[in-house]
Amino acid sequence: MVKTLASPPHRLILFLQQSSVEWCSSLWLDAIREIDPTFRRTMIVISKFDNRLKVCLPACRTISTL
């Protein structure tokens, strides 16, 4: 049903993803890629991104000091 509604080329696709989900392994990204292969009409919104930054920033700072 979602693919049917999102398939017409005049429709925009809003994709909401929680930041705790690994983006590269998200099954929904593959589904969206089938409907909109170039992501020209897809907007991806990452929620709770601040939580991801809390985890990533200390590691990035450590790497930058090496």
C-alpha positions as CSV (number, residue, x, y, z in Angstrom):
1,M,0.0,0.0,0.0
2,V,2.8,2.4,0.9
3,K,4.6,1.7,-2.4
4,T,1.4,2.3,-4.3
5,L,0.8,5.7,-2.7
6,A,4.4,6.8,-3.0
7,S,5.0,5.7,-6.6
8,P,3.4,8.5,-8.6
9,P,6.3,10.8,-9.6
10,H,4.5,14.0,-8.4
11,R,4.5,12.8,-4.8
12,L,7.1,13.7,-2.2
13,I,8.4,11.0,0.2
14,L,9.1,11.9,3.8
15,F,11.3,9.2,5.5
16,L,11.6,9.4,9.2
17,Q,14.4,7.4,10.8
18,Q,15.4,7.2,14.5
19,S,19.2,7.9,14.8
20,S,19.7,4.8,16.9
21,V,19.0,2.6,13.8
22,E,22.1,1.9,11.7
23,W,21.4,3.8,8.5
24,C,23.3,1.5,6.1
25,S,21.3,-1.6,7.3
26,S,17.8,0.1,7.2
27,L,15.4,-2.0,5.2
28,W,13.3,1.0,4.5
29,L,16.1,2.7,2.5
30,D,16.0,-0.2,0.0
31,A,12.2,0.2,-0.3
32,I,12.5,3.9,-0.9
33,R,15.3,3.3,-3.4
34,E,12.9,1.1,-5.5
35,I,10.4,3.9,-5.6
36,D,12.8,6.9,-5.9
37,P,16.2,5.6,-7.1
38,T,17.8,9.0,-7.2
39,F,16.2,10.3,-3.9
40,R,15.2,13.5,-5.8
41,R,11.8,13.6,-4.2
42,T,12.7,12.0,-0.9
43,M,13.4,13.9,2.3
44,I,15.1,11.9,5.1
45,V,14.6,13.2,8.6
46,I,16.8,11.7,11.4
47,S,15.1,12.0,14.8
48,K,17.0,12.0,18.1
49,F,20.2,13.0,16.2
50,D,21.5,14.6,19.3
51,N,21.8,11.1,20.9
52,R,23.9,9.9,18.0
53,L,26.2,12.9,18.4
54,K,26.7,12.2,22.0
55,V,28.0,8.7,21.0
56,C,30.1,9.8,18.0
57,L,31.7,13.1,19.1
58,P,34.0,11.6,21.8
59,A,35.3,9.1,19.2
60,C,35.8,11.8,16.6
61,R,37.7,13.9,19.0
62,T,40.0,11.0,19.9
63,I,40.7,10.3,16.3
64,S,41.5,14.0,15.5
65,T,44.1,14.1,18.3
66,L,46.0,11.1,16.9
